[in-house]
Amino acid sequence: MALRVNFNAEAATTHTALLRNEKAMNKSLLRISTGQRILSAADDAAGLFIADQLATVGAALDQGNRNIQTGISALQIAETNVGQIFDKLQTIYTKAQSAANDINDPNARAALQRDIANLVDAIQKLGTDTEYNGIKLLDGTFANKVIHYGARADQTITTSIGNVKATNIGAYVVQGSGQVTSSATTAYTSLIAGDWQYNSASDTVTVAGVNLKTYSALSSVTGAVDAKSIADAINNNSTLQGVGISARAVNTSTASTEWSNIDNSSGTAAVTIRFYVGSTTASASAISITVAAGETLTLDELVSQINTQASTKSLNITATNSGNKLALTTEGETIGLEISSATGAVAVNMAQFLQGATGSVTAGSTGSAVKVGNLIVTGTDSYNYDFTGISTASAGLGVAATGSGNFYNLYSIDVTDNSGAELAIDIVNTAIKKVDKVRTQIGSVINNLQAIYDGQKTSYDNTKEAENVIRNTDFAAEMSTFTTMQIRMQAGVAMLAQANALPQLVLQLLR
C-alpha cells in the first residue's frame, strides 16, 4: 500500500463525484420546483425545439378557435335578424292574402296597405342597421369575408351574406296578360294560327336558358297557346326549381255583355256552341251544346250544361251566372269558343259568351274567339325568357317575344286591388324563398365553424399533451431521482470524510 500526503487521490475522486451528484440533485430540485423538465436548451436541445414547435401550434389552434367564436357570434346576430325579417315577410304574405279577398272594401285594403308599408320599413331598417363591431351584416357588403380558423396559413373559410334589405328582396317577374281575339266568320282552328298557336317544332319556350319543349305537356302540342301548360313545364323542371323560378297561370272570363237567351224557336236549323279548354282543338274533347230548331237556351241552362260536361270530360272549367253574365274560370287553361249557326238558325252574339269577344255569328256562318290565360313567372334572381312564335305584346301570352324579368321589390307592393294583391303574394313568396336561402346558408356556415371548432379543440388538447410530455416534469420519476441524488450526496460526504482521513495513516509510520 502506497501512502502519500502531497495529493489525496481518493479524496479528489470522491469530491469530483460529490460535485457531480450535487449538480444532478440541484437540477432535479429545480425540475421539481418549476415543474419543467427542460430548464435550458442544454438540457434537451432537440426536445426543446420540438416542444417549442408544439407550443406554437397549440397557441395558434387556441387563437383559431377564438377567431371561430367571434365569427359564430357575428353570424348568429345575422341569423337572428334574418329570422325576424322572415317573420315579417310571413305577416306581409298573410296580409296580402287578406287584401286579395274582394270582400274587403277600399278602406280595409288601404289599412292593410299601411300595415304592409310599416312592415316593409322595419325590414329595411333590419337590413340596413344589423352589424357586428361596426361591420354591416345584411346590407350586401358582407361579401367574401375570411374567417381564419387554422394554425397554418390559408386555413380559412370564406363566407358571404346576401342583401336582405327591402329594396333588394322581392321577385323578378314576367307577367303576361293573356290576349283575346275573335272573328264572326272564322272557325276556331283557323283563328288560332300564328302567335295564338303553339307548334312544338317551330316555336320557342325557354326560361333562364332552359328549353321547356321536352316537357310532356309541350312536346307534341300543336293547338292553342296555353299558359297553364307553360306554367306546369316551369314548375316541373328541377333546374328552374333549383334557381328559384316558378310560375302560375290564371284565366277568368266574364262576358262583355249581359246574357240574352238564344231564341231559336222560329229557326229551322241548329246552333252549335263549343268551348275548348287548354290547347286542344279536337271537337271530341270540347264541351258541345246544341240549340236545336224550336229551342231556346237560357243562361242557367248553359251554365248547367258546361259544368256537367266539364265534369264528365275532366275539363278544368267552371261556369257561373254572375249578374246575368256568363263567367268562366279555369286553372289558367286557354278558353276557346266556336259558334256555328246553320242556315235557317238565329244569329248569335259572341260578346255574351267570352270576355273581349266581339261580333255576331249570322246564319250559315261559323265564328270563334279565344282567350289565353295570364302567365306569371317569378324568380329570386334575374333571368331571360324566349317565347318566340307564341307571344307578342298583343297576341298569345301578351308579353314581348323575348325579354327578362322585371324586378319588383317590397316597396312596389300595392294591395289596394285584387290584381295588385295577387302579385304581392308572388313577390313576397319569392322574397321568403330568398331570405330563407340566406338564413340556411348562414346556419350551414355556423355548423361548419362549430365542427371545425370541436375538431381543433381536440387537436389543441392533444398538442398540449404532446408538449407536456416533452417539456414538463414527471414528478413521480423526478422525486425518485431526487431521492437517489440525496442519498448519493449523503454517502459522498461521508466517504469524503473517510478519504480525507487516509493521509493520517502516515503519522503512524513516523512514530
C-alpha positions in Angstrom: 0.0 0.0 0.0 1.4 3.4 -1.0 0.8 6.4 1.2 1.3 10.0 0.1 0.5 13.3 1.7 1.0 15.8 -1.1 -2.0 14.6 -3.1 -5.0 12.6 -1.8 -6.3 10.9 -5.0 -9.2 9.2 -3.2 -10.4 12.5 -1.7 -10.2 14.2 -5.1 -12.1 11.5 -6.8 -14.7 11.4 -4.1 -15.0 15.2 -4.3 -15.5 15.1 -8.1 -18.2 12.5 -7.7 -19.8 14.6 -4.9 -19.8 17.7 -7.2 -21.4 15.7 -10.0 -24.1 14.3 -7.6 -24.7 17.8 -6.3 -25.2 19.2 -9.8 -27.7 16.4 -10.6 -29.5 16.8 -7.3 -29.8 20.6 -7.8 -31.1 20.1 -11.4 -33.7 17.6 -10.1 -34.6 20.1 -7.3 -35.2 22.8 -9.9 -37.3 20.5 -12.1 -39.5 19.7 -9.1 -39.8 23.3 -8.0 -40.5 24.7 -11.6 -42.4 21.7 -12.9 -40.3 21.9 -16.1 -38.1 19.1 -17.3 -36.2 21.3 -19.8 -34.7 24.2 -17.9 -32.4 25.3 -20.7 -31.6 24.3 -24.2 -28.6 22.4 -22.9 -30.9 20.0 -21.0 -32.5 18.6 -24.2 -31.8 20.7 -27.4 -33.9 18.5 -29.7 -36.7 18.2 -27.2 -36.8 22.0 -26.6 -37.2 22.5 -30.4 -40.0 20.0 -30.7 -41.8 21.4 -27.6 -41.5 25.0 -28.8 -43.0 24.0 -32.2 -45.8 22.2 -30.5 -46.4 25.2 -28.2 -46.6 27.5 -31.3 -49.1 25.2 -32.9 -51.1 24.9 -29.7 -51.2 28.7 -29.3 -52.3 29.1 -32.9 -55.1 26.5 -32.5 -56.3 28.3 -29.5 -56.3 31.6 -31.4 -58.0 30.0 -34.3 -60.8 28.8 -32.1 -61.2 32.3 -30.7 -61.5 33.5 -34.3 -64.2 30.9 -34.9 -66.1 32.1 -31.8 -66.1 35.7 -33.0 -67.2 34.5 -36.4 -70.0 32.5 -35.0 -71.1 35.4 -32.8 -71.4 37.7 -35.8 -73.2 35.0 -37.9 -75.6 34.3 -35.0 -76.5 38.0 -34.9 -77.1 37.9 -38.7 -79.2 34.7 -38.5 -81.3 36.1 -35.7 -82.2 39.2 -37.6 -82.8 37.4 -40.8 -85.2 35.3 -38.8 -87.0 38.5 -37.8 -87.2 39.5 -41.5 -88.6 36.1 -42.3 -91.3 36.5 -39.7 -92.3 40.0 -41.0 -92.4 38.6 -44.6 -94.8 35.9 -43.4 -97.0 38.6 -41.9 -96.9 40.6 -45.1 -97.8 37.4 -47.0 -101.0 36.8 -45.0 -102.0 40.5 -45.2 -101.6 40.3 -49.0 -103.8 37.2 -49.0 -106.4 39.1 -46.9 -106.3 42.0 -49.4 -106.7 39.7 -52.3 -110.2 38.9 -51.0 -112.7 41.1 -52.8 -114.9 41.1 -49.7 -112.6 43.8 -48.4 -113.8 47.3 -49.2 -111.3 50.1 -50.3 -110.9 51.3 -46.7 -109.9 47.8 -45.4 -107.4 47.4 -48.3 -106.0 50.8 -47.5 -105.5 49.8 -43.9 -103.8 46.6 -45.0 -101.5 48.6 -47.3 -100.5 50.8 -44.4 -99.7 47.8 -42.3 -97.6 46.3 -45.0 -95.7 49.6 -45.6 -94.7 49.7 -41.9 -93.5 46.1 -42.0 -91.5 46.8 -45.2 -89.9 49.8 -43.4 -89.0 47.6 -40.5 -87.4 45.0 -42.8 -85.4 47.8 -44.5 -84.1 49.0 -41.1 -83.1 45.5 -40.1 -81.2 45.0 -43.4 -79.5 48.4 -43.1 -78.6 48.5 -39.4 -77.7 45.0 -38.4 -74.0 44.9 -37.6 -71.2 43.3 -35.5 -68.4 45.6 -34.2 -69.3 48.2 -36.8 -69.3 45.6 -39.7 -72.7 45.6 -41.6 -74.0 42.1 -42.0 -77.2 42.2 -44.0 -76.9 45.1 -46.5 -74.9 43.2 -49.1 -71.4 44.5 -48.0 -70.6 41.4 -46.0 -69.2 39.5 -49.0 -66.3 37.2 -49.3 -65.3 37.7 -45.7 -62.5 35.4 -44.5 -62.6 33.6 -41.1 -59.1 32.2 -40.4 -59.6 29.2 -38.2 -56.4 27.1 -38.6 -52.8 27.1 -37.2 -51.3 27.5 -40.7 -51.6 30.0 -43.5 -54.7 29.7 -45.8 -56.7 27.6 -43.4 -59.7 29.8 -43.8 -63.4 29.8 -44.6 -64.9 32.4 -46.9 -68.5 33.4 -46.3 -70.9 35.9 -47.6 -74.4 37.1 -46.6 -76.8 38.3 -49.2 -78.5 41.7 -49.2 -81.9 41.3 -47.5 -82.9 44.9 -47.4 -86.5 45.6 -48.5 -85.1 47.4 -51.6 -83.3 44.3 -52.6 -85.6 41.4 -51.9 -88.7 40.6 -54.0 -89.2 38.9 -57.3 -88.1 39.1 -60.9 -91.5 38.9 -62.7 -92.6 38.2 -66.2 -96.3 38.9 -66.2 -98.4 38.4 -69.3 -102.0 39.4 -69.7 -103.5 36.7 -71.8 -104.9 38.2 -75.0 -108.3 37.8 -76.6 -109.2 37.7 -80.3 -112.4 36.8 -82.2 -113.9 36.7 -85.6 -117.5 36.1 -86.5 -116.6 34.4 -89.8 -113.6 32.2 -88.9 -113.5 28.7 -87.5 -111.5 28.1 -84.3 -108.6 26.1 -85.8 -108.0 28.9 -88.3 -108.4 31.7 -85.7 -105.6 30.5 -83.5 -103.0 30.3 -86.3 -99.8 32.3 -85.8 -98.9 33.6 -82.3 -102.1 32.1 -80.9 -101.0 28.6 -81.8 -98.2 26.5 -80.2 -96.2 24.4 -82.6 -93.7 22.1 -80.9 -91.5 22.0 -84.0 -91.1 25.8 -84.7 -91.9 27.8 -81.6 -89.6 28.5 -78.6 -90.3 28.1 -74.9 -87.1 28.9 -73.0 -86.8 30.3 -69.5 -83.4 31.0 -67.9 -81.7 29.2 -70.7 -83.8 26.0 -70.1 -85.6 24.6 -73.1 -89.0 23.5 -71.9 -90.2 21.9 -75.1 -89.2 18.5 -73.9 -91.8 18.7 -71.1 -94.6 16.2 -71.9 -97.3 18.8 -71.9 -95.5 20.8 -74.6 -93.6 18.1 -76.6 -96.4 17.2 -79.0 -98.9 20.0 -78.7 -100.0 21.8 -81.9 -103.1 23.5 -80.5 -103.7 26.8 -78.9 -101.1 28.6 -76.7 -101.8 27.5 -73.2 -100.4 29.4 -70.2 -101.2 26.5 -67.8 -99.1 24.1 -69.8 -96.1 26.5 -69.8 -96.5 27.1 -66.1 -96.6 23.4 -65.4 -93.4 22.9 -67.6 -91.6 25.6 -65.5 -92.8 24.2 -62.2 -91.8 20.6 -63.0 -88.3 21.5 -64.2 -85.7 20.7 -61.5 -83.2 23.1 -62.9 -85.6 26.1 -62.7 -86.7 24.9 -59.2 -83.1 25.0 -58.1 -82.6 28.6 -59.1 -85.9 29.7 -57.5 -88.0 30.2 -60.6 -91.7 29.2 -60.5 -94.9 30.1 -62.4 -98.6 30.2 -62.2 -101.5 30.7 -64.6 -105.0 32.0 -64.2 -107.8 32.6 -66.6 -111.2 34.1 -65.8 -113.7 35.5 -68.2 -116.9 37.5 -67.5 -118.8 38.1 -70.7 -118.7 41.6 -72.0 -122.4 41.9 -72.3 -125.3 40.6 -70.3 -127.0 37.4 -71.3 -129.7 37.3 -73.9 -131.4 34.0 -74.4 -130.5 32.1 -77.6 -134.0 32.1 -79.0 -134.1 29.6 -81.9 -137.8 28.9 -81.5 -138.5 30.2 -85.0 -135.4 28.8 -86.6 -135.3 25.9 -88.9 -131.7 24.7 -88.1 -129.5 24.3 -85.1 -126.9 26.4 -83.4 -123.9 24.5 -82.1 -121.7 26.1 -79.3 -118.4 24.6 -78.4 -116.0 25.5 -75.6 -112.4 24.4 -75.9 -110.3 24.1 -72.7 -106.5 24.2 -72.9 -104.5 23.7 -76.0 -106.8 21.1 -77.6 -108.6 21.8 -80.9 -110.4 18.4 -81.0 -114.1 18.6 -81.2 -114.5 15.4 -79.3 -112.7 17.0 -76.3 -114.7 20.1 -76.4 -117.9 21.0 -74.5 -120.6 20.9 -77.1 -124.0 22.5 -76.7 -126.7 22.4 -79.3 -129.7 24.7 -79.6 -132.0 22.8 -81.9 -134.6 24.4 -84.1 -137.6 25.4 -82.0 -135.5 25.6 -78.7 -134.3 28.4 -76.5 -131.2 28.4 -74.4 -131.1 30.3 -71.1 -128.0 31.3 -69.2 -128.8 28.9 -66.3 -129.2 26.0 -68.8 -125.9 27.0 -70.4 -124.1 27.1 -67.1 -125.6 23.7 -66.1 -124.5 22.1 -69.4 -121.0 23.5 -69.2 -120.4 22.2 -65.7 -122.0 18.8 -66.4 -119.8 18.2 -69.5 -116.7 19.6 -67.8 -117.2 17.0 -65.0 -117.8 14.2 -67.4 -114.8 15.1 -69.7 -112.5 16.0 -66.8 -112.0 19.6 -68.1 -110.8 22.3 -65.7 -113.5 24.9 -66.4 -116.3 26.2 -64.2 -119.3 28.3 -65.3 -121.4 30.6 -63.1 -124.1 33.2 -63.6 -122.5 36.4 -62.5 -125.1 39.2 -62.6 -126.8 37.8 -65.7 -123.4 37.4 -67.3 -121.6 34.2 -68.2 -118.5 33.8 -66.0 -115.9 31.2 -66.9 -112.9 30.1 -64.8 -110.1 27.7 -65.5 -106.8 26.9 -63.7 -105.0 29.0 -66.3 -106.0 26.9 -69.4 -106.9 28.8 -72.5 -110.7 29.2 -73.2 -111.7 28.7 -76.8 -115.2 29.4 -78.2 -116.7 28.3 -81.6 -120.2 29.0 -82.6 -121.8 27.5 -85.8 -125.1 28.8 -86.9 -126.6 26.7 -89.6 -128.5 28.2 -92.5 -132.0 28.9 -91.1 -130.8 29.4 -87.5 -130.6 32.6 -85.5 -127.6 34.9 -85.2 -125.6 34.7 -82.0 -123.6 37.5 -80.3 -120.2 36.2 -79.1 -119.8 39.0 -76.6 -122.2 37.3 -74.3 -120.1 34.2 -74.2 -116.5 35.4 -73.7 -114.9 38.5 -72.3 -113.4 40.6 -75.0 -115.1 38.7 -77.9 -116.9 40.8 -80.5 -119.1 40.1 -83.5 -122.3 38.3 -84.2 -122.3 34.9 -86.0 -125.0 35.0 -88.6 -127.0 32.1 -90.1 -124.8 30.0 -92.3 -121.6 31.2 -90.6 -119.1 29.9 -88.1 -117.4 32.3 -85.7 -114.9 31.8 -82.9 -113.0 33.5 -80.1 -110.0 32.6 -77.9 -108.9 34.0 -74.5 -105.4 32.9 -73.4 -104.7 32.7 -69.6 -102.4 35.1 -67.7 -98.9 33.7 -67.2 -96.9 34.9 -64.2 -93.3 33.8 -63.9 -91.3 34.7 -60.7 -87.7 34.2 -59.8 -85.4 35.2 -57.0 -82.7 36.3 -59.4 -82.7 37.9 -62.8 -83.4 35.6 -65.8 -84.2 35.8 -69.5 -87.0 34.2 -71.4 -87.8 33.5 -75.1 -91.4 32.8 -76.2 -90.7 33.4 -79.9 -93.7 32.2 -82.0 -96.3 32.1 -79.2 -96.4 35.6 -77.9 -96.3 39.3 -78.8 -97.5 42.3 -76.8 -100.9 42.0 -78.5 -101.2 38.2 -79.1 -100.9 34.9 -77.3 -99.4 35.3 -73.9 -99.4 39.1 -74.1 -95.7 39.6 -73.4 -92.9 40.5 -75.7 -91.5 37.5 -77.5 -88.1 37.8 -75.7 -87.0 39.7 -72.6 -86.1 39.4 -69.0 -87.9 39.5 -65.7 -88.8 42.9 -64.2 -87.7 43.4 -60.6 -90.4 44.2 -58.0 -89.0 44.8 -54.5 -91.1 45.0 -51.3 -91.7 48.7 -51.8 -93.5 48.0 -55.0 -96.3 46.0 -53.2 -99.7 47.5 -53.7 -102.7 45.6 -52.4 -105.3 48.2 -53.0 -106.9 46.0 -55.6 -107.2 42.3 -56.3 -104.6 42.1 -59.1 -102.0 44.0 -57.0 -102.7 41.8 -54.0 -102.2 38.6 -56.1 -98.9 40.0 -57.5 -97.9 40.9 -53.9 -98.4 37.3 -52.9 -96.0 36.2 -55.7 -93.4 38.9 -54.7 -93.5 38.1 -51.0 -93.4 34.3 -51.6 -90.3 34.7 -53.7 -88.7 37.1 -51.2 -89.4 34.5 -48.5 -87.5 31.9 -50.5 -84.6 34.2 -50.9 -84.5 35.2 -47.2 -84.9 31.5 -46.2 -81.9 30.6 -48.5 -79.8 33.3 -46.9 -80.8 32.1 -43.5 -80.0 28.5 -44.2 -76.6 29.4 -45.7 -75.7 31.3 -42.5 -76.8 28.3 -40.5 -74.7 25.9 -42.6 -71.6 28.1 -42.1 -72.2 28.2 -38.3 -72.5 24.4 -38.3 -69.3 24.1 -40.3 -67.4 26.5 -38.0 -68.7 24.7 -34.9 -67.5 21.4 -36.3 -64.1 22.9 -37.0 -64.0 24.3 -33.5 -64.8 21.0 -31.9 -62.1 19.3 -34.0 -59.5 21.9 -33.3 -60.2 21.8 -29.6 -59.4 18.1 -29.6 -56.2 18.9 -31.6 -55.3 21.6 -29.2 -55.7 19.2 -26.2 -53.6 16.6 -27.9 -50.9 19.0 -29.0 -50.6 20.5 -25.5 -50.4 17.0 -24.1 -47.6 16.1 -26.5 -45.7 19.3 -25.5 -46.3 18.5 -21.8 -44.7 15.0 -22.2 -41.5 16.6 -23.6 -41.3 19.9 -21.6 -42.7 19.3 -18.2 -41.5 17.3 -15.2 -42.8 13.8 -14.4 -42.9 14.3 -10.6 -43.0 10.6 -9.7 -39.9 9.9 -11.7 -38.2 13.1 -10.7 -38.8 12.6 -6.9 -37.2 9.2 -7.3 -34.2 10.7 -9.0 -34.0 13.5 -6.3 -34.1 10.9 -3.5 -31.4 8.9 -5.2 -29.2 12.0 -5.5 -29.8 13.0 -1.9 -28.6 9.5 -0.8 -25.6 9.8 -3.1 -24.8 13.2 -1.7 -25.0 11.9 1.9 -22.9 8.9 1.1 -20.4 11.1 -0.8 -20.0 13.5 2.1 -19.4 10.5 4.4 -16.9 8.9 2.1 -15.1 12.3 1.5 -14.6 12.5 5.2 -13.1 9.0 5.2 -10.9 9.8 2.2 -9.6 13.0 3.9 -8.6 10.8 6.9 -6.4 8.4 4.9 -3.2 10.6 5.0 -3.3 10.5 8.8 -2.1 6.9 8.5 1.3 8.3 7.5 1.7 9.6 11.1 1.6 6.0 12.3 4.7 5.3 10.2 6.5 8.4 11.5 6.1 7.5 15.2 
